[in-house]
Amino acid sequence: MRMKLMLAVLLTGCLLAPPLLSSVKSQRGQGVRIKTGNGQEIDLYDESHALVIGVGNYTNGWRKLPGAVKDAEVIGALLRKQGFQVTDLLNPGAQQLNESLAAFISDHGLRERNRLVIYFAGHGHTEELADGRELGYIIPADAPLPARDPNGFSRRAISMDEIEAKARRIISKHAMFVFDSCFSGSIFEVRSGSFAPPEIESKIAQPVRMFISAGTKNQTVPDDSVFRRYFVRAFEERAGDLNRDGFITGEELGVYLAGRVATDSRDAQTPRYGKIRDAKLNLGDIVFVLPGGASSAPRVVAAPETTPAPRVDPVALELALWQSADRSDDIADYEEYLRQYPQGRFAGMARNRVAKFRKDTALSNRPESSFQGVWKGTWRDGRDFFDCEVTFEPGPDNNIKGFIRWTLRQTSHRQFISKIGLSATEYIRGTYDPSQRLLIFEGYKEDDPHNVIDLDQYRLSLSEDGSEIQGKTSARGMWRPEIRLSRMKFRPAKQ
């Protein structure tokens, strides 16, 4: 999948030329001074800097991405019009990408009154960790495919945990990250679709690390990027200025992109946006100033009193609220969507999910089905561990059946190192004792073309609140390895 990260520090691009680093450093970044609606003049930023990264000429198994080069060129030109000093980084390997990010932050991100954008266009990847968390990566030109060389991938790919660490190192007040790509694993707090026109004065005083991504896991970003098209339109056609005050904030941009890209792609691509999960770094908002009239100067004069009342794009608002509910585990979010949009585009789906949630809740309160559904967790034995996803299907007389999907994540056995990342399925059957909340079952059949697993016996306890299962497993008569599982919500049992 393509992944683009725009960090108001913006990350961009898939490029075909050899690695090249170029920048415009002939003068200091342009300061930004604005006049607010009440006539107050404010010095907004001293300097504005952007790092535009394009990776398309992949050399280690990833598909080449020629379209991202064009996206990088377009975004770079757009940011220059916005007064940014832009540094272009083309087709970097892992070492050059890490060094360039560090240098950019050291050179421009340690001044409080600077504004930063980092834009990345290239491949992205999502990895499921042992703790059940999903972690996104951006892929340098020399990173191998994880299935072919997991160790090499781990050394060269740059994770969102690493990006978060770099974001926290920035001292500059406002930085925004935009990923024109689809991946899972979030370092930011996903925002609700509800939008209130911002008071610029309150937004500019506090720091922020803003993130926007073009989609989620298992979605595909087309090489001719719809996301990039609407990103440009947000500025050039002023479409991202939802309340028509002459400014585009990061949150306005997120709401606009979430609505328009989803509509254009018929929900095949659903952008996400939000701020870093840090109470000290999520209070403000990055601000872009739209030129007044034909002038290219980043100065906005207060609108006369006869200006029509601010308008907000209703399609963008509804879609953003629906997407917020769609990624939630809380029935209240679907109910809130129905309260605001009882005849909305997604009202039928929302009602179906509310009804299913209530039905599943009723079923889970029955002793014989309190463990029904899909669970995710880990199995550990010393330095060996697997990720596992377990589907339980209760039967009559407290019988259990189902299956476990195993994925090898780490091993101390040399003969199994080449099998890291491979998966197998174990089919299970047994009984449930509701008086002790005890599940006793065993594997009786396997689908294991790579010879990754053995058939085990299990003796597991269901927690009082029904949210966790844990206990011991036995292979060849030794009850030692431990398995821990957590219930996954909004997922029916299925094979």
Backbone hydrogen bonds, N-H to C=O, Kabsch-Sander energy under -0.5 kcal/mol:
donor,donor_aa,acceptor,acceptor_aa,energy
3,M,122,G,-6.4
6,M,4,K,-0.6
6,M,212,I,-0.6
7,L,5,L,-0.7
7,L,9,V,-2.2
7,L,118,I,-6.2
7,L,177,F,-0.9
8,A,6,M,-0.9
9,V,7,L,-9.9
9,V,176,M,-4.9
10,L,118,I,-0.7
11,L,5,L,-6.0
11,L,118,I,-4.0
11,L,119,Y,-1.6
11,L,178,V,-0.7
12,T,119,Y,-8.0
12,T,120,F,-0.8
15,L,13,G,-0.5
20,L,90,L,-1.6
22,S,20,L,-0.5
22,S,88,D,-2.7
24,V,86,V,-1.5
25,K,23,S,-0.8
30,Q,83,G,-0.9
32,V,45,Y,-2.7
34,I,42,I,-2.7
35,K,300,V,-1.0
36,T,40,Q,-2.9
39,G,36,T,-2.1
42,I,34,I,-2.8
44,L,32,V,-2.4
44,L,42,I,-0.9
45,Y,32,V,-1.2
46,D,113,R,-2.8
47,E,113,R,-0.7
49,H,115,R,-2.7
50,A,85,Q,-2.4
51,L,117,V,-2.5
52,V,50,A,-0.6
52,V,87,T,-3.2
53,I,51,L,-0.6
53,I,119,Y,-3.3
54,G,89,L,-2.7
55,V,13,G,-9.9
55,V,121,A,-2.6
56,G,15,L,-1.1
57,N,15,L,-1.8
58,Y,56,G,-1.7
59,T,141,A,-2.3
65,L,56,G,-1.1
68,A,65,L,-1.0
69,V,14,C,-1.1
69,V,65,L,-0.5
69,V,66,P,-1.1
70,K,66,P,-0.8
71,D,67,G,-1.7
72,A,68,A,-2.3
73,E,69,V,-2.1
74,V,70,K,-2.5
75,I,71,D,-2.8
76,G,72,A,-2.5
77,A,73,E,-2.1
78,L,74,V,-2.2
79,L,75,I,-2.5
80,R,76,G,-2.0
81,K,77,A,-1.8
82,Q,78,L,-1.1
83,G,80,R,-1.8
84,F,79,L,-2.4
85,Q,48,S,-2.7
86,V,84,F,-0.7
87,T,50,A,-2.9
88,D,22,S,-2.9
88,D,86,V,-0.5
89,L,52,V,-2.8
90,L,20,L,-3.3
91,N,54,G,-3.7
97,L,93,G,-2.6
98,N,94,A,-2.5
99,E,95,Q,-2.5
100,S,96,Q,-2.4
101,L,97,L,-2.3
102,A,98,N,-2.2
103,A,99,E,-2.5
104,F,100,S,-2.5
105,I,101,L,-2.1
106,S,102,A,-2.4
107,D,103,A,-2.8
108,H,104,F,-2.4
109,G,104,F,-0.6
109,G,105,I,-1.7
111,R,108,H,-0.6
112,E,110,L,-0.5
114,N,111,R,-1.7
115,R,47,E,-2.3
116,L,174,H,-2.1
117,V,49,H,-1.9
118,I,176,M,-1.2
119,Y,10,L,-9.9
119,Y,51,L,-2.9
120,F,5,L,-1.7
120,F,11,L,-9.9
120,F,178,V,-0.8
121,A,53,I,-2.0
122,G,3,M,-0.8
124,G,1,M,-3.2
125,H,137,Y,-1.6
127,E,135,L,-2.8
129,L,127,E,-0.6
129,L,133,R,-3.3
132,G,129,L,-1.8
135,L,127,E,-3.0
137,Y,125,H,-2.2
138,I,158,I,-2.6
139,I,123,H,-2.1
141,A,92,P,-2.6
143,A,140,P,-1.1
145,L,60,N,-0.9
148,R,145,L,-0.7
149,D,145,L,-2.4
153,F,149,D,-2.6
154,S,150,P,-2.2
155,R,151,N,-1.7
156,R,152,G,-1.8
157,A,153,F,-2.8
158,I,138,I,-2.3
159,S,157,A,-0.6
160,M,136,G,-2.3
163,I,159,S,-1.9
164,E,160,M,-2.6
165,A,161,D,-1.9
166,K,162,E,-2.1
167,A,163,I,-2.6
168,R,164,E,-2.2
169,R,165,A,-1.2
170,I,166,K,-0.9
170,I,167,A,-0.5
171,I,109,G,-3.2
172,S,109,G,-2.0
173,K,112,E,-2.8
174,H,114,N,-1.0
175,A,208,V,-1.7
176,M,7,L,-1.0
176,M,116,L,-1.4
177,F,7,L,-1.2
177,F,210,M,-4.6
178,V,118,I,-1.0
179,F,5,L,-0.6
179,F,212,I,-4.4
180,D,120,F,-0.7
180,D,178,V,-0.6
181,S,179,F,-1.7
182,C,2,R,-1.5
183,F,181,S,-0.5
183,F,215,G,-1.0
189,E,275,K,-3.6
190,V,188,F,-0.7
191,R,273,Y,-2.0
200,I,198,P,-0.8
202,S,199,E,-1.0
203,K,199,E,-1.4
204,I,200,I,-2.2
205,A,201,E,-0.7
208,V,173,K,-2.4
209,R,281,L,-1.4
210,M,175,A,-2.7
211,F,274,G,-3.0
212,I,177,F,-2.9
213,S,272,R,-3.0
214,A,179,F,-2.5
214,A,181,S,-0.8
215,G,181,S,-1.0
219,Q,216,T,-1.8
225,S,223,D,-1.2
229,R,225,S,-1.6
230,Y,226,V,-2.2
231,F,227,F,-2.2
232,V,228,R,-2.4
233,R,229,R,-2.0
234,A,230,Y,-2.0
235,F,231,F,-0.8
235,F,232,V,-1.0
236,E,232,V,-2.9
237,E,233,R,-1.8
238,R,235,F,-0.7
239,A,233,R,-1.3
240,G,234,A,-2.0
241,D,238,R,-1.2
242,L,240,G,-1.6
244,R,241,D,-1.3
248,I,288,F,-2.7
250,G,286,I,-1.7
253,L,249,T,-2.4
254,G,250,G,-2.2
255,V,251,E,-2.4
256,Y,252,E,-2.6
257,L,253,L,-2.6
258,A,254,G,-2.5
259,G,255,V,-1.9
260,R,256,Y,-2.7
261,V,257,L,-2.1
262,A,257,L,-0.5
262,A,258,A,-0.9
263,T,259,G,-2.0
264,D,260,R,-2.7
265,S,261,V,-2.3
266,R,263,T,-1.1
267,D,262,A,-3.3
268,A,265,S,-1.3
272,R,213,S,-1.9
274,G,211,F,-2.2
275,K,189,E,-1.1
276,I,209,R,-2.1
277,R,187,I,-1.3
278,D,276,I,-2.2
281,L,278,D,-1.2
282,N,278,D,-0.5
283,L,207,P,-0.9
284,G,207,P,-2.4
285,D,203,K,-1.5
288,F,248,I,-2.6
290,L,246,G,-2.3
290,L,288,F,-0.5
292,G,297,A,-0.6
292,G,299,R,-0.6
293,G,291,P,-0.5
295,S,292,G,-1.7
299,R,297,A,-2.3
307,T,304,P,-2.0
317,L,313,D,-1.7
318,E,314,P,-2.4
319,L,315,V,-2.4
320,A,316,A,-2.3
321,L,317,L,-2.2
322,W,318,E,-2.6
323,Q,319,L,-2.6
324,S,320,A,-1.9
325,A,321,L,-2.1
326,D,322,W,-2.9
327,R,323,Q,-1.4
328,S,325,A,-1.7
331,I,329,D,-0.5
333,D,330,D,-1.4
334,Y,330,D,-0.8
335,E,331,I,-2.1
336,E,332,A,-2.1
337,Y,333,D,-1.8
338,L,334,Y,-2.2
339,R,335,E,-1.9
340,Q,336,E,-2.1
341,Y,337,Y,-2.9
344,G,341,Y,-2.0
347,A,344,G,-1.3
350,A,346,F,-2.6
351,R,347,A,-2.5
352,N,348,G,-2.1
353,R,349,M,-2.3
354,V,350,A,-2.3
355,A,351,R,-2.5
356,K,352,N,-2.5
357,F,353,R,-2.5
358,R,354,V,-2.2
359,K,355,A,-2.2
360,D,356,K,-3.0
361,T,357,F,-2.4
362,A,358,R,-2.1
363,L,359,K,-2.3
364,S,360,D,-2.4
365,N,361,T,-0.9
365,N,362,A,-0.6
366,R,363,L,-1.6
369,S,366,R,-1.7
370,S,367,P,-1.0
372,Q,369,S,-1.6
373,G,392,F,-1.9
374,V,491,R,-0.6
375,W,390,V,-3.0
376,K,486,S,-2.6
377,G,388,C,-2.6
378,T,484,R,-1.7
379,W,386,F,-2.3
380,R,482,E,-2.4
381,D,384,D,-2.6
384,D,381,D,-1.8
385,F,410,Q,-2.1
386,F,379,W,-2.1
387,D,407,T,-2.5
388,C,377,G,-2.4
389,E,405,R,-1.7
390,V,375,W,-2.6
391,T,403,F,-2.6
392,F,373,G,-2.4
392,F,390,V,-0.6
393,E,401,K,-3.0
395,G,399,N,-3.0
398,N,395,G,-0.6
399,N,396,P,-1.3
400,I,430,G,-2.9
401,K,393,E,-1.0
402,G,428,I,-1.5
403,F,391,T,-1.5
404,I,426,E,-2.9
405,R,389,E,-2.7
406,W,404,I,-0.7
406,W,424,A,-3.1
407,T,387,D,-2.3
408,L,422,L,-2.1
409,R,385,F,-2.0
410,Q,385,F,-1.7
414,R,412,S,-0.6
416,F,413,H,-1.9
417,I,413,H,-0.6
417,I,414,R,-1.0
419,K,416,F,-1.8
420,I,417,I,-1.5
421,G,408,L,-3.2
422,L,419,K,-2.4
424,A,406,W,-2.0
425,T,447,D,-2.1
426,E,404,I,-2.7
427,Y,445,K,-3.1
428,I,402,G,-2.1
429,R,442,E,-1.7
430,G,400,I,-2.1
431,T,440,I,-2.8
432,Y,398,N,-2.4
433,D,438,L,-3.0
436,Q,433,D,-0.8
437,R,433,D,-1.1
438,L,433,D,-1.9
439,L,460,L,-3.3
440,I,431,T,-2.5
440,I,438,L,-0.5
441,F,458,Y,-1.5
442,E,429,R,-2.2
443,G,456,D,-2.9
444,Y,427,Y,-2.7
445,K,427,Y,-1.1
447,D,425,T,-3.1
448,D,446,E,-0.5
451,N,448,D,-1.5
457,Q,474,S,-2.2
458,Y,441,F,-2.9
459,R,472,K,-2.0
460,L,439,L,-2.8
461,S,470,Q,-3.1
462,L,437,R,-2.8
463,S,468,E,-2.9
466,G,463,S,-1.5
469,I,485,L,-2.1
470,Q,461,S,-1.9
471,G,483,I,-1.8
472,K,459,R,-1.3
473,T,481,P,-2.4
474,S,457,Q,-2.5
475,A,478,M,-1.0
478,M,475,A,-1.0
479,W,477,G,-0.6
480,R,473,T,-0.9
480,R,478,M,-1.5
482,E,380,R,-1.7
483,I,471,G,-2.6
484,R,378,T,-2.2
485,L,469,I,-3.2
486,S,376,K,-2.6
487,R,467,S,-2.2
488,M,374,V,-2.4
489,K,487,R,-0.5
491,R,488,M,-0.5
